[in-house]
Structures are given as C-alpha cells and as structure tokens.
C-alpha cells in the first residue's frame, strides 16, 4: 500500500483533470467556492464576510494557504482600500496561524497577477507558503513534491486554531 504521508506529484495526474475540464469562460473556481456551489471541492479553513482562507489542494508545502476575497477581482489596483487592508491583516494572521500549527522556518507570500506571472486562476488570491529547512532539496534535486502530512492532517491542525484568523 502506498503511504499516504508521502505523496509525489511526479506524474501530476491532477493536471489531466484540469486540462480536460469544461472551459466555461464564466466559470471561476474561487467564485464557485465563495458561493458554496454544490459539488465544488473545497478545502476551506476559514471565511469572514470579505475573505476566505483555503488550503491549496496541490500544495507546494504542508500548510500552503490561499487567501482570497470572496468577491471576484482580477486587478489588484481595483480592490477597494478597506479590502486591501483586510487582506493584508488576514495574511499577517495566517503567518501567526502557521507558526502555531507548523513552525515553519520561513515564508513566501506571493500574488501572481496575470498568466505570464503564473496565475492560473484570474480571481485574485495570495499564496502563503510556509518553508521548512531542507524543502528545497526535494523540489530542486528530485523535481518532485514530497509532503510529510496529508491535506486532512493539515486541515485538522489549522481548524483547531482558526480563531487566530478572526480580525473582527
Ligand atoms: Zn472569481
């Protein structure tokens, strides 16, 4: 039996699912999650009236979070100032949360704006990626992802501490 703790993406089977999906230009996966559309798989950690925090289904590392406004914005410059501030605050809380649950050595926080920058989903979302000592070895040498915990385990850890994300 394959040990679920050690999952590699070397064949990237999920890309088939992505490539074969119905290409509805109006379909936005983050809007579908925000609107709680039935049948849409979501790994939601937290939401308030403005934002949602999701576990990335295809994480770079355990605890890789996505922070996104509930409302569909594609251009960062069009996001109202209150929402910009709130997103920044939730990212700050996300760091605090991951320090509690995963004790990472460092973080990458990223916003990819546009296809060329690596954005596969137009709906704005920040990547909050915890970094662990030695995680570069797996990715740069083996060109594979080895996760030391399952999404379920990550979710369980995060769900116990979501009060950290509450800003109101
Ligand atoms: Zn959207």
Boltz pocket constraint, residues with backbone or C-beta under 6 A from the ligand:
constraints:
  - pocket:
      binder: B
      contacts: [[A, 28], [A, 29], [A, 30], [A, 31], [A, 32], [A, 70], [A, 71], [A, 72], [A, 73], [A, 123]]
      max_distance: 6.0
